[in-house]
Amino acid sequence: MLSIPISTVAYIALSARARETLAQEIESSPEADEAEDVYADEQPLTIGAVELATAIERLNEDEKADLVALMWLGRGDFDAYQEARRMAEERQNGQTARYLLGEPLLAEHLEEALTILGYSPEDFTVEP
């Protein structure tokens, strides 16, 4: 059913979660207010973004469509994976990493989608 290995989805979800956690810790630190003034005009926080974007961009087109479809399914945009997958394939535009990195709850959505598809948390292991 999925072109993308579950271990790859797990890696991306865990990397996204680590990035989200670190970003929250930095934003809640006392130094965050000072840094906010200095970097107010820059792009959103990019902690771990390069590694995560690289992992996503290395996927083939089918795997990228799967990943977007999983995010949409987990976010509740679609009731059926096949419908989300068709739409993701139609809308491919070479900006998959940028799109997914813009989703603040990417990890949660991917994990929810895998649960919806019948995978258990034990299936979310990451290959070294």
mmCIF file of the C-alpha atoms, coordinates in Angstrom:
data_MODEL
# 
_entry.id   MODEL 
# 
loop_
_atom_site.group_PDB 
_atom_site.id 
_atom_site.type_symbol 
_atom_site.label_atom_id 
_atom_site.label_alt_id 
_atom_site.label_comp_id 
_atom_site.label_asym_id 
_atom_site.label_entity_id 
_atom_site.label_seq_id 
_atom_site.pdbx_PDB_ins_code 
_atom_site.Cartn_x 
_atom_site.Cartn_y 
_atom_site.Cartn_z 
_atom_site.occupancy 
_atom_site.B_iso_or_equiv 
_atom_site.pdbx_formal_charge 
_atom_site.auth_seq_id 
_atom_site.auth_comp_id 
_atom_site.auth_asym_id 
_atom_site.auth_atom_id 
_atom_site.pdbx_PDB_model_num 
ATOM 1   C CA . MET A 1 1   ? 0.000   0.000  0.000  1.00 0.00 ? 1   MET A CA 1 
ATOM 2   C CA . LEU A 1 2   ? 2.693   2.553  0.984  1.00 0.00 ? 2   LEU A CA 1 
ATOM 3   C CA . SER A 1 3   ? 5.714   3.165  -1.220 1.00 0.00 ? 3   SER A CA 1 
ATOM 4   C CA . ILE A 1 4   ? 7.592   4.740  1.672  1.00 0.00 ? 4   ILE A CA 1 
ATOM 5   C CA . PRO A 1 5   ? 9.023   2.410  4.346  1.00 0.00 ? 5   PRO A CA 1 
ATOM 6   C CA . ILE A 1 6   ? 7.474   2.797  7.798  1.00 0.00 ? 6   ILE A CA 1 
ATOM 7   C CA . SER A 1 7   ? 10.986  3.244  9.224  1.00 0.00 ? 7   SER A CA 1 
ATOM 8   C CA . THR A 1 8   ? 11.453  6.302  6.981  1.00 0.00 ? 8   THR A CA 1 
ATOM 9   C CA . VAL A 1 9   ? 8.158   7.820  8.121  1.00 0.00 ? 9   VAL A CA 1 
ATOM 10  C CA . ALA A 1 10  ? 9.199   7.106  11.720 1.00 0.00 ? 10  ALA A CA 1 
ATOM 11  C CA . TYR A 1 11  ? 12.574  8.791  11.180 1.00 0.00 ? 11  TYR A CA 1 
ATOM 12  C CA . ILE A 1 12  ? 10.941  11.880 9.690  1.00 0.00 ? 12  ILE A CA 1 
ATOM 13  C CA . ALA A 1 13  ? 8.336   12.005 12.484 1.00 0.00 ? 13  ALA A CA 1 
ATOM 14  C CA . LEU A 1 14  ? 10.969  11.629 15.209 1.00 0.00 ? 14  LEU A CA 1 
ATOM 15  C CA . SER A 1 15  ? 13.193  14.256 13.579 1.00 0.00 ? 15  SER A CA 1 
ATOM 16  C CA . ALA A 1 16  ? 10.246  16.636 13.274 1.00 0.00 ? 16  ALA A CA 1 
ATOM 17  C CA . ARG A 1 17  ? 9.329   16.047 16.929 1.00 0.00 ? 17  ARG A CA 1 
ATOM 18  C CA . ALA A 1 18  ? 12.908  16.720 18.066 1.00 0.00 ? 18  ALA A CA 1 
ATOM 19  C CA . ARG A 1 19  ? 12.962  19.912 16.012 1.00 0.00 ? 19  ARG A CA 1 
ATOM 20  C CA . GLU A 1 20  ? 9.612   21.035 17.475 1.00 0.00 ? 20  GLU A CA 1 
ATOM 21  C CA . THR A 1 21  ? 10.753  20.299 21.032 1.00 0.00 ? 21  THR A CA 1 
ATOM 22  C CA . LEU A 1 22  ? 14.021  22.156 20.637 1.00 0.00 ? 22  LEU A CA 1 
ATOM 23  C CA . ALA A 1 23  ? 12.277  25.121 19.039 1.00 0.00 ? 23  ALA A CA 1 
ATOM 24  C CA . GLN A 1 24  ? 9.814   25.289 21.947 1.00 0.00 ? 24  GLN A CA 1 
ATOM 25  C CA . GLU A 1 25  ? 12.635  25.158 24.483 1.00 0.00 ? 25  GLU A CA 1 
ATOM 26  C CA . ILE A 1 26  ? 14.464  27.997 22.755 1.00 0.00 ? 26  ILE A CA 1 
ATOM 27  C CA . GLU A 1 27  ? 11.308  30.085 22.393 1.00 0.00 ? 27  GLU A CA 1 
ATOM 28  C CA . SER A 1 28  ? 10.544  29.735 26.109 1.00 0.00 ? 28  SER A CA 1 
ATOM 29  C CA . SER A 1 29  ? 14.068  30.663 27.243 1.00 0.00 ? 29  SER A CA 1 
ATOM 30  C CA . PRO A 1 30  ? 14.771  34.108 28.723 1.00 0.00 ? 30  PRO A CA 1 
ATOM 31  C CA . GLU A 1 31  ? 17.138  34.853 25.838 1.00 0.00 ? 31  GLU A CA 1 
ATOM 32  C CA . ALA A 1 32  ? 14.336  34.297 23.307 1.00 0.00 ? 32  ALA A CA 1 
ATOM 33  C CA . ASP A 1 33  ? 12.980  37.842 23.646 1.00 0.00 ? 33  ASP A CA 1 
ATOM 34  C CA . GLU A 1 34  ? 16.394  39.340 22.864 1.00 0.00 ? 34  GLU A CA 1 
ATOM 35  C CA . ALA A 1 35  ? 16.954  36.974 19.929 1.00 0.00 ? 35  ALA A CA 1 
ATOM 36  C CA . GLU A 1 36  ? 13.460  37.724 18.620 1.00 0.00 ? 36  GLU A CA 1 
ATOM 37  C CA . ASP A 1 37  ? 14.374  41.395 18.201 1.00 0.00 ? 37  ASP A CA 1 
ATOM 38  C CA . VAL A 1 38  ? 17.578  40.538 16.340 1.00 0.00 ? 38  VAL A CA 1 
ATOM 39  C CA . TYR A 1 39  ? 16.049  37.940 14.009 1.00 0.00 ? 39  TYR A CA 1 
ATOM 40  C CA . ALA A 1 40  ? 12.569  39.367 13.554 1.00 0.00 ? 40  ALA A CA 1 
ATOM 41  C CA . ASP A 1 41  ? 12.921  39.671 9.784  1.00 0.00 ? 41  ASP A CA 1 
ATOM 42  C CA . GLU A 1 42  ? 14.420  36.210 9.187  1.00 0.00 ? 42  GLU A CA 1 
ATOM 43  C CA . GLN A 1 43  ? 12.768  32.928 8.220  1.00 0.00 ? 43  GLN A CA 1 
ATOM 44  C CA . PRO A 1 44  ? 11.136  30.822 10.953 1.00 0.00 ? 44  PRO A CA 1 
ATOM 45  C CA . LEU A 1 45  ? 13.435  28.857 13.247 1.00 0.00 ? 45  LEU A CA 1 
ATOM 46  C CA . THR A 1 46  ? 15.502  26.401 11.202 1.00 0.00 ? 46  THR A CA 1 
ATOM 47  C CA . ILE A 1 47  ? 16.787  24.064 13.898 1.00 0.00 ? 47  ILE A CA 1 
ATOM 48  C CA . GLY A 1 48  ? 17.209  20.659 12.312 1.00 0.00 ? 48  GLY A CA 1 
ATOM 49  C CA . ALA A 1 49  ? 15.500  21.857 9.165  1.00 0.00 ? 49  ALA A CA 1 
ATOM 50  C CA . VAL A 1 50  ? 18.438  21.134 6.881  1.00 0.00 ? 50  VAL A CA 1 
ATOM 51  C CA . GLU A 1 51  ? 18.714  17.503 7.972  1.00 0.00 ? 51  GLU A CA 1 
ATOM 52  C CA . LEU A 1 52  ? 14.973  16.988 7.829  1.00 0.00 ? 52  LEU A CA 1 
ATOM 53  C CA . ALA A 1 53  ? 14.634  18.695 4.457  1.00 0.00 ? 53  ALA A CA 1 
ATOM 54  C CA . THR A 1 54  ? 17.500  16.602 3.088  1.00 0.00 ? 54  THR A CA 1 
ATOM 55  C CA . ALA A 1 55  ? 15.845  13.387 4.256  1.00 0.00 ? 55  ALA A CA 1 
ATOM 56  C CA . ILE A 1 56  ? 12.578  14.403 2.596  1.00 0.00 ? 56  ILE A CA 1 
ATOM 57  C CA . GLU A 1 57  ? 14.187  15.567 -0.643 1.00 0.00 ? 57  GLU A CA 1 
ATOM 58  C CA . ARG A 1 58  ? 16.071  12.271 -1.002 1.00 0.00 ? 58  ARG A CA 1 
ATOM 59  C CA . LEU A 1 59  ? 12.762  10.432 -1.284 1.00 0.00 ? 59  LEU A CA 1 
ATOM 60  C CA . ASN A 1 60  ? 11.477  9.488  -4.712 1.00 0.00 ? 60  ASN A CA 1 
ATOM 61  C CA . GLU A 1 61  ? 8.265   11.071 -6.032 1.00 0.00 ? 61  GLU A CA 1 
ATOM 62  C CA . ASP A 1 62  ? 6.047   8.174  -4.881 1.00 0.00 ? 62  ASP A CA 1 
ATOM 63  C CA . GLU A 1 63  ? 7.476   8.324  -1.367 1.00 0.00 ? 63  GLU A CA 1 
ATOM 64  C CA . LYS A 1 64  ? 7.011   12.107 -1.216 1.00 0.00 ? 64  LYS A CA 1 
ATOM 65  C CA . ALA A 1 65  ? 3.382   11.724 -2.287 1.00 0.00 ? 65  ALA A CA 1 
ATOM 66  C CA . ASP A 1 66  ? 2.923   9.075  0.417  1.00 0.00 ? 66  ASP A CA 1 
ATOM 67  C CA . LEU A 1 67  ? 4.415   11.372 3.041  1.00 0.00 ? 67  LEU A CA 1 
ATOM 68  C CA . VAL A 1 68  ? 2.168   14.305 2.118  1.00 0.00 ? 68  VAL A CA 1 
ATOM 69  C CA . ALA A 1 69  ? -0.872  12.014 1.991  1.00 0.00 ? 69  ALA A CA 1 
ATOM 70  C CA . LEU A 1 70  ? -0.011  10.632 5.430  1.00 0.00 ? 70  LEU A CA 1 
ATOM 71  C CA . MET A 1 71  ? 0.292   14.138 6.846  1.00 0.00 ? 71  MET A CA 1 
ATOM 72  C CA . TRP A 1 72  ? -3.081  15.091 5.389  1.00 0.00 ? 72  TRP A CA 1 
ATOM 73  C CA . LEU A 1 73  ? -4.699  11.893 6.659  1.00 0.00 ? 73  LEU A CA 1 
ATOM 74  C CA . GLY A 1 74  ? -3.308  12.394 10.162 1.00 0.00 ? 74  GLY A CA 1 
ATOM 75  C CA . ARG A 1 75  ? -4.367  16.038 10.150 1.00 0.00 ? 75  ARG A CA 1 
ATOM 76  C CA . GLY A 1 76  ? -7.923  14.989 9.323  1.00 0.00 ? 76  GLY A CA 1 
ATOM 77  C CA . ASP A 1 77  ? -8.113  16.521 5.850  1.00 0.00 ? 77  ASP A CA 1 
ATOM 78  C CA . PHE A 1 78  ? -9.150  13.194 4.290  1.00 0.00 ? 78  PHE A CA 1 
ATOM 79  C CA . ASP A 1 79  ? -11.094 10.174 5.481  1.00 0.00 ? 79  ASP A CA 1 
ATOM 80  C CA . ALA A 1 80  ? -9.332  7.695  3.205  1.00 0.00 ? 80  ALA A CA 1 
ATOM 81  C CA . TYR A 1 81  ? -5.634  7.326  2.464  1.00 0.00 ? 81  TYR A CA 1 
ATOM 82  C CA . GLN A 1 82  ? -6.181  6.529  -1.228 1.00 0.00 ? 82  GLN A CA 1 
ATOM 83  C CA . GLU A 1 83  ? -8.010  9.805  -1.782 1.00 0.00 ? 83  GLU A CA 1 
ATOM 84  C CA . ALA A 1 84  ? -5.264  11.774 -0.011 1.00 0.00 ? 84  ALA A CA 1 
ATOM 85  C CA . ARG A 1 85  ? -2.599  9.927  -2.003 1.00 0.00 ? 85  ARG A CA 1 
ATOM 86  C CA . ARG A 1 86  ? -4.226  10.750 -5.355 1.00 0.00 ? 86  ARG A CA 1 
ATOM 87  C CA . MET A 1 87  ? -4.452  14.416 -4.410 1.00 0.00 ? 87  MET A CA 1 
ATOM 88  C CA . ALA A 1 88  ? -0.837  14.499 -3.168 1.00 0.00 ? 88  ALA A CA 1 
ATOM 89  C CA . GLU A 1 89  ? 0.360   12.977 -6.429 1.00 0.00 ? 89  GLU A CA 1 
ATOM 90  C CA . GLU A 1 90  ? -1.594  15.518 -8.474 1.00 0.00 ? 90  GLU A CA 1 
ATOM 91  C CA . ARG A 1 91  ? -0.249  18.451 -6.477 1.00 0.00 ? 91  ARG A CA 1 
ATOM 92  C CA . GLN A 1 92  ? 3.452   17.581 -6.499 1.00 0.00 ? 92  GLN A CA 1 
ATOM 93  C CA . ASN A 1 93  ? 5.432   20.716 -7.222 1.00 0.00 ? 93  ASN A CA 1 
ATOM 94  C CA . GLY A 1 94  ? 8.996   20.091 -6.093 1.00 0.00 ? 94  GLY A CA 1 
ATOM 95  C CA . GLN A 1 95  ? 8.408   21.850 -2.772 1.00 0.00 ? 95  GLN A CA 1 
ATOM 96  C CA . THR A 1 96  ? 7.604   18.838 -0.570 1.00 0.00 ? 96  THR A CA 1 
ATOM 97  C CA . ALA A 1 97  ? 10.226  19.500 2.108  1.00 0.00 ? 97  ALA A CA 1 
ATOM 98  C CA . ARG A 1 98  ? 9.355   23.185 2.352  1.00 0.00 ? 98  ARG A CA 1 
ATOM 99  C CA . TYR A 1 99  ? 5.641   22.358 2.575  1.00 0.00 ? 99  TYR A CA 1 
ATOM 100 C CA . LEU A 1 100 ? 6.039   19.697 5.249  1.00 0.00 ? 100 LEU A CA 1 
ATOM 101 C CA . LEU A 1 101 ? 8.505   21.737 7.315  1.00 0.00 ? 101 LEU A CA 1 
ATOM 102 C CA . GLY A 1 102 ? 5.874   24.464 7.440  1.00 0.00 ? 102 GLY A CA 1 
ATOM 103 C CA . GLU A 1 103 ? 3.473   22.130 9.249  1.00 0.00 ? 103 GLU A CA 1 
ATOM 104 C CA . PRO A 1 104 ? 3.937   22.742 13.003 1.00 0.00 ? 104 PRO A CA 1 
ATOM 105 C CA . LEU A 1 105 ? 2.457   19.379 14.045 1.00 0.00 ? 105 LEU A CA 1 
ATOM 106 C CA . LEU A 1 106 ? 4.075   17.227 11.355 1.00 0.00 ? 106 LEU A CA 1 
ATOM 107 C CA . ALA A 1 107 ? 5.219   14.511 13.766 1.00 0.00 ? 107 ALA A CA 1 
ATOM 108 C CA . GLU A 1 108 ? 1.802   14.158 15.381 1.00 0.00 ? 108 GLU A CA 1 
ATOM 109 C CA . HIS A 1 109 ? 0.037   14.029 12.016 1.00 0.00 ? 109 HIS A CA 1 
ATOM 110 C CA . LEU A 1 110 ? 2.356   11.354 10.622 1.00 0.00 ? 110 LEU A CA 1 
ATOM 111 C CA . GLU A 1 111 ? 2.019   9.219  13.751 1.00 0.00 ? 111 GLU A CA 1 
ATOM 112 C CA . GLU A 1 112 ? -1.774  9.606  13.725 1.00 0.00 ? 112 GLU A CA 1 
ATOM 113 C CA . ALA A 1 113 ? -1.920  8.562  10.062 1.00 0.00 ? 113 ALA A CA 1 
ATOM 114 C CA . LEU A 1 114 ? 0.122   5.440  10.713 1.00 0.00 ? 114 LEU A CA 1 
ATOM 115 C CA . THR A 1 115 ? -2.186  4.575  13.599 1.00 0.00 ? 115 THR A CA 1 
ATOM 116 C CA . ILE A 1 116 ? -5.217  5.086  11.340 1.00 0.00 ? 116 ILE A CA 1 
ATOM 117 C CA . LEU A 1 117 ? -3.648  2.708  8.813  1.00 0.00 ? 117 LEU A CA 1 
ATOM 118 C CA . GLY A 1 118 ? -3.267  0.053  11.501 1.00 0.00 ? 118 GLY A CA 1 
ATOM 119 C CA . TYR A 1 119 ? 0.365   0.360  12.501 1.00 0.00 ? 119 TYR A CA 1 
ATOM 120 C CA . SER A 1 120 ? 1.219   0.188  16.188 1.00 0.00 ? 120 SER A CA 1 
ATOM 121 C CA . PRO A 1 121 ? 3.786   2.373  17.990 1.00 0.00 ? 121 PRO A CA 1 
ATOM 122 C CA . GLU A 1 122 ? 6.200   -0.566 17.927 1.00 0.00 ? 122 GLU A CA 1 
ATOM 123 C CA . ASP A 1 123 ? 6.187   -0.262 14.126 1.00 0.00 ? 123 ASP A CA 1 
ATOM 124 C CA . PHE A 1 124 ? 7.526   3.278  14.407 1.00 0.00 ? 124 PHE A CA 1 
ATOM 125 C CA . THR A 1 125 ? 11.129  2.168  14.908 1.00 0.00 ? 125 THR A CA 1 
ATOM 126 C CA . VAL A 1 126 ? 13.896  3.947  13.096 1.00 0.00 ? 126 VAL A CA 1 
ATOM 127 C CA . GLU A 1 127 ? 16.655  2.155  11.237 1.00 0.00 ? 127 GLU A CA 1 
ATOM 128 C CA . PRO A 1 128 ? 20.115  3.469  12.169 1.00 0.00 ? 128 PRO A CA 1 
# 
